[in-house]
Amino acid sequence: MKINLKFFASLREVLQTSQETVELPADVITIMQLRDCLIARGEPWSSALAQGKSVRAALNHQMVEEDASLIEGAEVAFFPPVTGG
């Protein structure tokens, strides 16, 4: 499945990217599994998205929990819980 990722605020700065398109392995079907997949890339991903860190996610412009299911062509945005203008 191919999805579009967006990163905002401090995550964008740490990861040095604001967006990318990724092809996911077949077993990655939730936001939590996507986050784990990105953490597996190593640094700086592993520290920026580490479990226990407060990171919010939106799926197609709707705030979602980590158990939300991904869909082909989705836009997934990750950002810290508080972002400024």
C-alpha angles and dihedrals in degrees: 000000000000120000137172118238127203127188125198140195116342092000090059090051096047094044092041092223135088098198147359141170116237137187108222128212113255093252094059104092106139137056089249092054090047090052090049090049091053092046088055089064088078126226133034089014096053095056097037094052100027117152108260092037114113105249124155126208135205125195114204091341095311123111109243141180121245093261092063113125120243122228132201112277094011123155112229119189125193123195142151115269093256122040129175130226 
